[in-house]
Amino acid sequence: MSKKVLITGATSGIGRSLTYRLAEDGYDLYVVGRSNEKLAELKTDIEQRFKQRCVCYCVDLNKSEEVKSFLVNELQVDILIHCAGIGKVGDFNILSIEEEEEILQVNVQASMLLLKTFAQRFVAQDYGVIAVICSTAAFYPHPFMNTYASSKAFLYHYSLGLGEEVRKYSKQVKVIAVSPGPTSTAFFEPKTKEKMVRSQTETHFEMSAEQVGKGIANALFSNRSAVTIGRRNQLMTVVLRCLPLKLRIKVVGKYIAKGV
C-alpha cells in the first residue's frame, strides 16, 4: 500500500524537487501550490512519468481564509512535508509593512495552522510524520533578512516544541525540523542573487534543490527531532556559534547586505 504524502510549496524549488523524488519512490502525492497553471503542469508530468497519483490543491498561504478552507477538507495522509515559505532581502527602511506582514502570514501564521491541524490528525490515527522545512537562518539573527530569519526561528522552535507535545499522546507520531542552508533555487530575485554571489567560488556554498530534496527524504526515517542538511552547513553552523554574538551578527549581515 502506497504511503500518502502532502507537500506544500510543491511547484517550485525544494518542494518541486522533493515531489519528483517521492513520486519516483512510489508515494501517492497530494500537493499544495498557489498557481493553478503550475499545479496542472506538475500533475500531468508526475502522472505520465511515474504513474503515481497526484492530487493538487491551489492554496495561497498568504490568505488565512484559504488556508482554513483547505484544512476543512480533513485530508488523511501519512506524511506532511511543509516546504512553503517566502522571504525578502532588505532592511527595515526598505521593506514595506505589507511585505513583512506577508512573510509572517506565510511562514508563521499559516504554518502554525497546518502543523497544529495535522499533528492533531496524526495523533488521532496514531501514526504520522511531519517534516518542517526550516532554515539555518533560524539559528542566529540575519540583518537585512531579519523578518525571514525571525519567522524561521519561530518555525524551528515551534516544530521542536510540537514534537515534544505530541509524544505525550502517541509514540508513533514524530515532528522533524529540517534545516537546509543556501540552496540554488529561485528563492532570491535574480538581481539580488547576482549582487550576493559575486564569484563562482561563492556558488559552491549552495546545494542543489535535488541534493536538499534527497536529504529531506532521508530525514523522514530519522529518529532525530532536528536535522541540518549538508555537512558544510552543519560545520558552518558550529563555527558561527563559536563566535561572539556581536561578531556573528556582523559577519552574517555583511554578506546579506550585498544583496540590498
C-alpha positions in Angstrom: 0.0 0.0 0.0 1.4 3.4 -1.0 2.2 6.0 1.6 0.3 9.2 1.2 2.3 12.4 1.5 1.2 16.1 1.4 3.8 18.6 0.2 3.3 22.3 0.4 5.3 24.7 -1.8 5.4 21.8 -4.4 5.5 23.8 -7.6 9.0 25.3 -7.2 12.4 24.9 -5.6 12.9 22.4 -2.9 9.3 21.4 -2.8 9.2 20.6 -6.5 12.4 18.6 -6.4 11.1 16.6 -3.4 7.8 15.9 -5.2 9.6 14.3 -8.1 11.8 12.2 -5.8 8.9 10.9 -3.7 6.9 10.2 -6.9 9.8 8.0 -8.1 9.8 6.3 -4.7 6.2 5.3 -5.1 4.3 7.8 -2.9 0.8 8.9 -3.6 1.1 12.7 -3.8 -1.1 15.5 -2.5 0.5 18.8 -3.4 -0.2 22.4 -2.5 0.8 25.5 -4.5 -0.7 28.9 -5.3 -0.7 28.6 -9.2 -3.3 26.5 -10.9 -1.2 26.6 -14.1 1.9 25.3 -12.4 0.0 22.7 -10.4 -1.7 21.4 -13.6 1.7 21.1 -15.3 3.2 19.3 -12.3 0.3 16.9 -12.1 0.4 15.9 -15.8 4.2 15.4 -15.7 4.1 13.3 -12.5 1.3 11.1 -13.6 2.8 10.5 -17.1 6.3 9.8 -15.9 5.8 7.9 -12.7 2.2 6.6 -13.0 1.6 7.9 -9.4 -1.5 9.6 -8.1 -1.1 13.4 -7.8 -3.9 15.4 -6.3 -3.5 19.2 -6.4 -4.8 22.0 -4.1 -4.5 25.6 -5.1 -4.0 27.5 -1.8 -2.5 30.9 -1.3 -0.9 30.7 2.2 -0.9 34.4 2.4 -4.7 34.3 2.7 -5.8 32.9 6.0 -9.2 32.1 4.8 -7.8 29.9 2.0 -5.7 28.0 4.5 -8.6 27.4 6.8 -10.8 26.4 3.9 -8.2 23.9 2.7 -8.0 22.4 6.2 -11.8 21.8 6.3 -11.1 19.0 3.7 -9.9 16.8 6.5 -7.4 15.2 4.1 -6.0 12.0 5.6 -2.3 11.4 4.8 0.7 9.6 6.4 3.3 12.4 6.0 3.2 16.2 5.8 6.2 17.9 4.4 5.8 21.7 4.8 8.2 23.3 2.3 6.3 26.5 1.5 7.9 29.7 2.7 8.8 33.2 1.5 11.5 35.8 2.3 12.8 39.1 1.1 16.2 40.9 1.3 16.1 44.5 2.6 16.3 46.4 5.9 13.5 47.9 8.0 13.6 51.1 5.9 13.3 49.4 2.6 10.8 46.6 3.0 7.2 47.8 3.4 5.0 46.8 6.3 2.9 44.8 3.8 5.9 42.8 2.6 6.9 41.9 6.1 3.3 41.0 7.1 3.2 38.6 4.2 6.3 36.9 5.3 4.8 36.4 8.8 1.5 35.3 7.5 3.0 32.6 5.3 5.9 31.5 7.5 4.3 31.8 10.9 0.5 32.0 10.9 -0.2 29.6 8.0 2.5 27.2 9.2 1.1 27.1 12.7 -2.4 26.3 11.4 -1.1 23.5 9.1 1.2 21.9 11.7 -1.3 22.1 14.6 -4.1 20.6 12.5 -2.1 17.7 11.1 -0.5 17.0 14.4 -4.0 16.5 15.8 -5.0 14.3 12.9 -1.8 12.2 13.2 -2.4 11.7 16.9 -6.0 10.6 16.2 -4.8 8.0 13.7 -1.8 7.1 15.9 0.7 7.5 13.1 2.3 10.2 11.0 5.4 12.2 10.2 5.6 15.9 10.0 8.8 17.3 8.3 9.0 21.1 8.7 11.5 22.8 6.3 13.1 25.5 8.4 16.4 27.0 7.6 19.9 27.5 9.0 18.8 31.2 9.1 16.8 30.2 12.2 19.9 29.7 14.2 21.1 33.3 14.6 20.0 36.8 13.6 20.2 37.8 9.9 20.3 41.6 9.4 18.8 42.5 6.0 16.7 39.3 6.1 15.5 40.0 9.6 11.8 39.1 9.4 12.5 36.0 7.3 15.1 34.7 9.7 13.0 35.5 12.7 10.0 33.7 11.2 12.2 30.6 10.6 13.4 30.8 14.2 9.7 30.6 15.2 9.1 27.7 12.9 12.2 25.8 14.2 11.3 26.3 17.8 7.6 25.6 17.2 8.4 22.3 15.5 10.7 21.1 18.3 8.1 22.0 20.9 5.3 20.4 19.0 7.3 17.2 18.6 7.7 17.0 22.4 4.0 17.7 22.9 2.7 15.0 20.5 4.9 12.4 22.2 2.5 12.7 25.2 -0.3 11.3 23.0 1.4 9.0 20.6 4.8 7.4 20.2 4.0 6.8 16.5 3.9 10.4 15.5 7.0 12.5 15.0 7.9 16.0 14.1 11.2 16.8 12.4 12.7 20.3 12.0 14.8 20.1 8.8 17.1 23.0 8.1 18.7 23.4 4.7 21.3 26.2 4.1 21.7 28.2 1.0 20.1 26.4 -1.9 20.2 27.0 -5.7 16.6 27.9 -6.3 14.6 31.0 -7.4 14.1 32.0 -3.8 16.0 35.2 -4.3 15.2 37.6 -7.2 17.9 37.4 -10.0 19.3 40.9 -9.3 19.6 40.1 -5.5 21.4 36.9 -6.1 23.7 38.4 -8.7 24.8 41.0 -6.0 25.2 38.4 -3.3 27.1 35.8 -5.3 30.0 37.7 -6.9 32.1 34.7 -7.8 31.9 31.1 -8.9 33.5 30.1 -5.6 30.6 31.5 -3.6 28.1 29.4 -5.5 29.9 26.3 -4.2 28.3 27.0 -0.9 24.9 26.4 -2.3 23.4 22.9 -2.5 21.1 22.0 -5.4 17.4 21.6 -4.8 17.9 17.9 -5.7 20.5 17.4 -3.0 18.3 19.1 -0.4 15.3 17.0 -1.5 17.3 13.8 -1.1 18.3 15.0 2.4 14.7 15.7 3.4 13.6 12.3 2.0 16.2 10.6 4.1 15.3 12.7 7.2 11.8 11.2 7.1 13.2 8.0 8.5 15.3 9.7 11.1 14.6 9.4 14.8 16.1 12.8 15.4 13.9 15.9 16.1 16.2 18.2 14.2 18.3 17.7 11.1 20.6 20.1 9.3 21.1 19.2 5.6 24.6 19.1 4.3 28.0 18.7 6.0 29.1 22.1 5.1 26.0 23.7 6.6 26.5 21.6 9.8 30.1 22.8 10.0 29.3 26.4 9.3 26.6 26.5 11.9 29.1 25.1 14.5 31.8 27.6 13.5 29.4 30.6 13.6 28.0 29.6 17.0 31.6 29.7 18.4 31.8 33.4 17.5 30.7 36.2 20.0 27.1 37.1 19.2 28.0 40.7 18.1 30.6 39.4 15.6 28.3 36.7 14.4 25.6 39.3 13.5 28.2 41.5 11.7 29.6 38.6 9.7 26.1 37.4 8.5 24.8 41.0 8.0 27.9 42.0 5.9 27.3 39.1 3.5 23.5 39.6 3.1 23.9 43.4 2.8 25.5 42.8 -0.6 22.1 41.9 -1.9 20.3 45.0 -0.8 
